[in-house]
Amino acid sequence: MSARFAPILFGFVLSSLMSFIVSGISTLRNAGPVDGFFHLWIGAWLLSWLIAFPVVLVVAPVARRIVNGLVRP
């Protein structure tokens, strides 16, 4: 894969992992360790990821600019 796709791939991986972990914690906290937990978790994760991926693509450049303004070169 070309390096020009790195920011999109980074956003894909970051949003996938973060939404997977957070939706798992949230689902466990709200539903508990019930039968069908994995199905509930995957449903929550998919919706979360569908929102998180485009948000990460938009917010990551803003976050980079903020961080660059806060640190010394």
N, C-alpha and C positions, 0 to 999 in steps of 0.2 A: 504494500500500500504506500502511496506517495506521502511524503512528509507534510504536504499541504493539507492533508486531511487530519493531521494530528489534533487540532483544537476540537474538531467534531468528534473524533474518536475518544478524546479525553472526556468531553462532556457526556458521551454515551456511557463510558465506563463509570465515571463518577456518579452520574445520576442513577445508574442501575444499582450500584453498590449501596449508595446512601439511602435510596428509597426502599431497597430490599431490607436493610437493617432497621430503619425507622418504622416501616410498616409492620415488620415482624414484632418489634417491641410493642408498638401500639395495639396490634391485634391481640397479642398475648395479654396485655394489660386489660383490654376491654372484654375479651371473650374468655380468657383463661385457657388452660390446656384441655380443650374440649375435643370430642370426636369431630373430625373434619377440619381441624385447626389449619392444616397445611392448605386446604382448599380456600378457606377464608383469607389466609395470609397472601396467597398468590393473587386472589381477586383484589385485595387491598393494594398489593404491590403494583399490579399492572396499572390501576388507576393512578396511583402515586407517580409511577414512572412516566406515564403519558403526560403528566403535568410537569414533572421535574426536568425531563430532558430539554424541552424548549426553554424552560426558565434558566437552566444552567448555561445554555448557549448564549442567552441574552445577558445574564448577570455576571458571568465569569470575566468578560472584559472590563466591566465596571469595577469589580472586586480587584482586578489586577492594577487598575489605575489608582485606586484608593491605597492599596498596599505599596505601590511604587512611590506614592506621595508621603507615606509614613516612614519609609526606611531610607537610610543613606546609601548612595551608590558605592 
